[in-house]
Amino acid sequence: MTGTPASLCFDLPELAVLQFQGADAVSFLHAQITNDLEHLPEGRACPAAYCTAKGRTLATLLLWRPQADMVLALVRRDLAESLIKRLRMFVLRSQVVITLSELHVQGISGPAGAGADWDVIQQDGATLIQAPGLLDGATRQWRIAAARQEALASQGRWESADILAGLPWIGAAAQDLFIPQTLNLDLIGAINFRKGCYPGQEVVARSHYRGTLKRRMMAAATPALAVEPSAAEGADVLLSGQDDAPAARIVNRAWRADQSRLYVLLEVQLADLDRDAYCLPDGQVLHLQAPPYPLPELRSDSGTA
């Protein structure tokens, strides 16, 4: 009989918290992102993208409203400062101050606290947000707090669970490469197609209403390897035997040390899914894994699951 997974806490230094404070914090940020922040229910967080005017994703965020005049957002740390600088350019007369919070971000996996994805609760001075997917059979929560809890180094365990959950985190190396839908953000509730304007809204809406997407995001993993591959976020991935024909691009990567496996999220061309195997530039084979949500462009019997 399988035992109940033990609770574990992981440090997540690659994630940072942005703070938006002021009377116009909600309205300002609502006008910048792909999701509806103004109608976000109490006790809920929402994923979203921040885009260029051409609809390319500059950041993915997880946002919640701890109080009426404040919004907090999880983002990748390696782009946090540049994102703050860019957003400050559009503040103008809005009453909002944008800063990098000193809150600690950790991940908790275990049997307790299971709820709906994106649920937010307060517990012992910390904010807990229910994360999608499982980590070795256990539910997951982000823990955001001023005080750090004793924790383990993730060593790719938490990050690979994000990948298998189909949850992309755009970092500095992958900025301005993908439209939100090819990152499957429409499939995890990160895009509201009924809200007002935001940067890139026309491009995002046109992709939604006027045609079938030719690219989507899927997870993939290598077999167990002796050495960690050097594949980077934003790098091209090839089809086996076609060294001059990039067929996919890496969105996120995670080397899970305890398994000696590399996990990646790939933006793939859907037309190539039934062809040859995908390979990293060094020749290592990647095995595709379907995301935990259906891709509307594919039939269930397409053989890609």
ABEGO torsion letter per residue (X at the ends): XBBBBBBBBBBBAABBBBBBBEAAAAAAAAAABABBAAABBBGBBBBBBBBBAAGBBABBBBBBBABAABBBBBBBAAAAAAAAAAAAAAAEABBBBBBBBABBBBBBBEABGBBBBGBBBBBGGBBBBBBBEBBGGBBBBBBBBABBBBBBBAGGAAAAAAAAAGBBBBBAAABGABBAAAAGAAAAGABBAABBBBBGAAAAAAAAAAEBBABBBBBBBBBBBABBBABBBGBBBBBBGBAABBABBBABBBBBAAAGBBBBBBBBBAAAAABBBBBBAAGBBBBBBBBABBBAABBAAAGAX
